[in-house]
C-alpha cells in the first residue's frame, strides 16, 4: 500500500508539472519564433519584410493546462487518504479491551486505513 501511495503522489505531481511545462513550452516556442523572425528580417541580403504578422505562431494552450492540473488533484487526494500503519501498532481491537474480554489481541502488519484529507 505504501508503494501505491507513492505511485499516486508521483502521478499527481507529474500532472501538475506537465501542466506548468505545457504553458512554459508554448511561451518559449512563441518567444523563440519571434526572436528568429526578428533575426531573419534584419539580414542585409534578405528582402526586408515590411509587414509582420500579428501572431505568426500558435496560441498558448491555456485550456489543457488547468485540465491537467485538475486531473492531478484526484491522485494526490487519493494518496493523502491512504494511511499506512507501521508494523505492530495496528490491531482490530485495542489491547486493553482484548485483555478485559479475554480475547487475543490480533496485530495486523501493514494495515491500511482510509482517512479524509483536510
N, C-alpha and C positions, 0 to 999 in steps of 0.2 A: 504494500500500500504506500510505503514511503516513495518507492520508485514512481508509482502512478501520480503521487502528489507533485513530485519534482518535474515529471513529464508535463503535467498540466501547467505548472508555473512557467516552464520553458516555452511551451506553446503559446501561452498568453503574452509573455514578454516578446516573443517573436512576432505576434500580430501587431502589438504596439510599435515595435521597432520598424516593421515593414511599412506601417502607415506613415511614420515620420520620414523614412528613407524614400518612399514613393514621392512625397511632396518635394523633398530636398533634391532628388534627382531631376525632377521636372524643372525646378528652378535653375539648377546647374546647367542643364541642357539648353534652356532658353537664354541664359546669360552667355554661355559659350557660343551659341549660334549668333547672338547679337554681336559678340566680340569678333567672330570670324567675318561677319558681313561688313563690319567697320574696317577690318584689315584689308579685305579684298577690294573695297570700293575706293580706298585711298592709294592704291598702287599707281605708279606713273604710267605704266604701259597699258593698263586696262582702261576700258571705257568708263567714264565717270557716270555713276548711277545718280541721276537727278532726283528721282522719286524713290523713297524707301517704302516698303510695305509697312503698314501699321503693326501687323502681327504675322511675321513670316514663319512663325513656329507654332507648334501645337499648344493648346492651353494646358495649364497646370491641372492635374486631375484631383480636384478638391472633393468630389463625391465619393470615390473609393476609399480615401484616407479615413474619414470618420466611420465608414462601414467596417474597415479592418480593425479600427480601434474598438468599436462596439463588439465585434466578434472576439476580440481579445479579453473582454471583461468576463465572458462566460467561463473560459477555462481557469482564469485566475480566481474567480469566486468559488468554483468547484474545488480548486486546490486548497483554498483557505478554509473550506468547510470540512476537510478531512484532517482529523487529528489522530496521529499515531501515538498510542500509549506505550511507554517503554516496557520492556520485558520484566515481568514480576510485579508490576504495580497495578495491573488490571484484574478485576475479579467480578463475577456476576453479582455476588452478594458481598457486603462488607465483612471483613474477618470477624469483627465483634458480633455481628448479627449471626454469623455462621456458628460461632462458639456458643452463643446463648441457645440456639436451636439444636445444637448437637450435630450440625452438618459439616461436611468437609468444605473448606474454602477452596474454590476452583480458580486458580490463576490462569488467565489466558495469556499466551505470548503473542505479542504484536497485535493486540486487539484494536479495532477500529471503531471510532465513534464519530458521528456527524454532528457538527455544530453550525450555527448560522453565523456567517461573518458579519461583524458590525461595521 
